[in-house]
Amino acid sequence: MKSKVVAITLLASTTMIGYSSTSFANTCYEVSGSVYTENVTSSLQIGNMSLTLSDNSGPVFTETGSLVGNITGATGPATTILSHKARFPQGDSFVTEGDVAQLTGILDVDADHVPCAFSVYEKLTNIAKGTRFFKNVTSVDVTAIGSVSNCPNLNQNSFQLSGTLCVE
């Protein structure tokens, strides 16, 4: 009986060591999509995001959902720090932190010749929290290129997304 207990304990220990040393492989996807938001306040944008994640065999995730962007800080007059919350109809969601947006040019001015629309280059590198498809994101490197406008005749921001996202 004592040898059976030792054998079972040894078998269980070997199995647990084998399991704990197993590494989970990352799967990376190509990111593409678009974002359209409106400025609600000087630091809050609300709109939608159409997002596609693809691998070598084609799209594995394609949905359009809601997007809320918050300016959380600035590192200069033309650079802002943001966070985004995205939610999709099937229950997938994510929250980004520390996104960096850089104004790269002036696109329009208001009646007083004050710049009110700008071209923007934005980098997203941190998904702080996610659900379902985005639950185990290990890395993200997404670029958003587009424009922001708070001009009286056009209160709309639009971006095209590209990059990679990896999950475990």
C-alpha positions in Angstrom: 0.0 0.0 0.0 2.8 2.3 0.9 4.5 1.8 -2.5 1.2 2.6 -4.3 1.0 6.0 -2.4 4.6 6.8 -3.3 4.0 5.8 -6.9 0.8 8.0 -7.2 2.6 10.9 -5.4 5.6 10.6 -7.8 3.3 10.4 -10.8 1.3 13.5 -9.7 4.4 15.4 -9.0 5.9 14.6 -12.4 2.7 15.6 -14.1 2.5 19.0 -12.2 6.2 19.8 -13.0 5.6 19.0 -16.7 2.5 21.2 -16.7 4.1 24.1 -14.9 7.1 24.1 -17.3 4.9 24.1 -20.4 4.9 27.5 -22.1 1.9 28.8 -24.0 2.7 30.0 -27.4 1.7 33.5 -28.6 -0.5 33.8 -31.6 -0.1 37.1 -33.4 -2.6 38.8 -35.7 -2.5 41.5 -38.3 -4.7 44.5 -37.2 -6.6 46.6 -39.6 -9.6 48.8 -39.2 -11.1 52.3 -38.8 -12.2 54.6 -36.0 -14.8 57.4 -36.2 -15.5 59.5 -33.1 -17.0 62.9 -32.1 -15.6 65.2 -29.5 -18.0 65.3 -26.5 -15.8 67.5 -24.4 -12.2 68.7 -24.8 -10.9 65.4 -23.3 -13.7 62.9 -24.3 -14.4 61.3 -27.6 -17.2 58.8 -28.3 -17.8 56.8 -31.5 -17.2 53.4 -33.1 -14.4 51.2 -34.2 -14.4 48.6 -37.0 -11.7 46.1 -36.2 -10.3 43.1 -38.1 -7.7 40.7 -36.8 -6.3 38.3 -39.4 -3.8 35.5 -39.6 -2.4 33.7 -42.6 -5.7 32.0 -43.3 -7.8 35.2 -43.2 -9.9 37.2 -40.7 -10.4 35.6 -37.3 -12.1 38.6 -35.7 -14.2 41.2 -37.5 -16.6 43.4 -35.6 -17.7 47.0 -35.2 -18.3 48.2 -31.7 -18.3 51.3 -29.5 -15.3 53.3 -28.6 -14.7 55.9 -25.9 -11.4 57.8 -25.8 -10.2 59.9 -22.9 -7.3 62.3 -22.9 -5.5 61.5 -19.7 -2.5 63.8 -20.0 0.0 65.6 -22.2 3.7 65.6 -22.7 3.8 68.9 -24.7 1.6 71.2 -26.7 1.3 68.7 -29.6 1.4 65.3 -27.8 -1.4 63.8 -25.7 -1.7 60.6 -23.7 -5.0 58.7 -24.0 -6.9 55.6 -22.9 -9.6 53.9 -24.9 -12.4 51.6 -24.1 -13.7 49.4 -26.9 -16.8 47.1 -26.6 -18.1 44.8 -29.3 -21.5 43.2 -29.7 -20.4 39.6 -29.0 -19.0 40.6 -25.5 -15.4 41.2 -26.5 -13.8 44.3 -25.0 -10.5 46.0 -24.2 -9.1 49.0 -22.4 -5.9 50.6 -23.5 -3.6 52.8 -21.4 -0.8 55.2 -22.2 -1.6 55.7 -25.9 0.5 58.5 -27.4 -1.0 60.9 -30.0 1.2 63.3 -31.8 -0.3 66.2 -33.9 1.6 66.2 -37.2 0.0 69.1 -39.1 -2.7 71.6 -39.3 -5.6 70.7 -41.6 -8.1 73.6 -41.0 -8.6 76.8 -39.1 -11.8 78.5 -37.8 -13.2 81.9 -38.7 -10.6 83.6 -36.4 -7.8 81.6 -38.2 -7.2 79.5 -35.1 -6.2 75.9 -35.9 -9.1 73.5 -35.2 -8.3 70.4 -37.3 -5.1 68.4 -37.3 -3.5 65.4 -38.7 -2.5 62.8 -36.1 -0.2 59.9 -35.6 -1.2 57.7 -32.6 0.6 54.7 -31.1 -1.2 52.0 -29.0 1.1 49.6 -27.2 -0.7 48.6 -24.0 -4.0 46.7 -23.6 -4.4 46.9 -19.8 -7.5 44.8 -19.6 -9.6 42.7 -21.9 -12.4 40.2 -22.2 -13.0 37.2 -24.4 -10.7 37.5 -27.5 -8.7 40.2 -25.8 -8.4 38.5 -22.4 -4.8 37.3 -22.8 -3.2 40.0 -24.9 0.6 39.7 -24.6 1.6 42.5 -26.9 0.1 45.1 -29.1 1.7 47.5 -31.6 -1.0 49.4 -33.4 -0.7 52.7 -35.3 -3.7 55.0 -35.9 -3.2 57.6 -38.6 -5.9 60.1 -39.2 -7.3 63.5 -38.2 -9.0 65.2 -35.3 -11.3 68.2 -35.7 -13.1 70.5 -33.3 -13.9 73.0 -36.0 -17.4 74.5 -35.9 -18.4 72.9 -39.2 -16.9 69.4 -38.5 -16.7 67.8 -35.1 -15.3 64.4 -36.2 -12.2 62.4 -35.7 -11.2 59.6 -38.1 -8.3 57.1 -38.1 -7.1 54.1 -40.0 -5.6 51.3 -37.9 -2.7 49.0 -38.7 -0.3 46.8 -36.8 -0.1 43.6 -34.8 -1.7 42.1 -31.7 -0.5 38.9 -30.0 -2.5 36.8 -27.5 -1.6 33.8 -25.4 
